[in-house]
């Protein structure tokens, strides 16, 4: 993997994330990967940040609550089956790493697992987290939560951004 400057990846990353990207997190021996379709990039608290949202009913949520860091991997090759599996199946019931044949490597800045797939990879240290409060939603947004399983927002300081090309398998 080659470290790159974050802005280089932004146009491709922001186009791919709504189609699916992977959030990977580990706390102790618990580890999971899930599909995300939302993320925000910006600059806050004098730091380059990424915000991800995880519903409080997801298996990943319990791990995120104990974690200090997370990674986001934005694939550049065909990964539709993996995106679908990681977005529709729970880590409570299956090992998604095994099912998708994902291998990981520890992040160089945080130690959080990084998927070893072609794409862009962000290592983020959790700076702040906050649950969404439905009383502050614009009226039409409440319909997104019929089960009242609101997201928690995790703001991560981007400590590293990597790119792995298809041809750089294993490296």
Secondary structure, DSSP 8 states (H G I E B T S, - for coil): -EE--HHHHHHHHHHHHTT-EEEEEEETTEEEEEEE---EEEEETTEEEEEEEEETTSHHHHHHTT-SEEEEEEESS--HHHHHHHHHS-TTTS-HHHHTT--EEE-SSS--EEE-SSEEEEEEEEEEEEE--GGGS-GGGGGGGTT---EEEEEEEEEEEEEE-GGGTT-
